[in-house]
């Protein structure tokens, strides 16, 4: 798996961007009426939450 090295400022910006996108994605999932569209969006939400955890705990 490739490793991306970021400094503390970049880490905070990345974390902030993920939080904003995740918030928007949750709203999109809530408003989506298509049963075909929801599962991929929910999968994306799960992946983003995991990434956010990893960004928050990486050094």
Secondary structure, DSSP 8 states (H G I E B T S, - for coil): -------HHHHHHHHHHHHHHHHHHHHHHHH---HHHHHHHHHHHHHHHHHHHHHHH--
